[in-house]
Amino acid sequence: MTTLKIPINNKKHGVQWMTIDEEDFDKIKDFNLVLNCRSNPNTFYCQHTVYKERKYVKRISIHRHIMGLGDFKNDKRIINHKDGNGLNNCKTNLEICDAMHNSQTINRMNARNNVKGYHFENDPKRKCKWRAIFKKNGKLTSKRFMTEKECIEYVNKEHLTFKN
């Protein structure tokens, strides 16, 4: 199954890329896509803004639309992003679950995201955008860097063991 990357422009956060399955593109191609930056501090989500007679009505999350769920006011089921990335809306990454399962997977997802040892943090308040998370002397530690190159050099030089 092929995937598509769709750009979503945001004044504050720049261009963010949403990933969807090619078969779902027809469902959203005419939507007014916006970035939801407020609901979760760890990830962004994509939403469709609904207008009726040129007046704002509501916003619907794209992942709910792709999975065939209606508005949250009418259907209280939750969509879990397995990899923790709210812009990855491929059906293989989405699962319908209850609130308890979704809240229990948050910590596991954040830990899983750190398996690579380093990652980029798109936080406009921070100068050091790259962060290495590793085990050193049995303790989980992190360190921030200005560039990806500095981060990789440090990780390679220290021969660090990454958190699993």
Beta strands, then each sheet from edge to edge (+ up, - down):
strand 1: 3-10
strand 2: 14-21
strand 3: 33-36
strand 4: 45-52
strand 5: 55-61
strand 6: 78-81
strand 7: 94-97
strand 8: 118-120
strand 9: 130-136
strand 10: 139-145
sheet 1: 1+ 2-
sheet 2: 3+ 4- 5+
sheet 3: 6+ 7-
sheet 4: 8+ 9- 10+
end
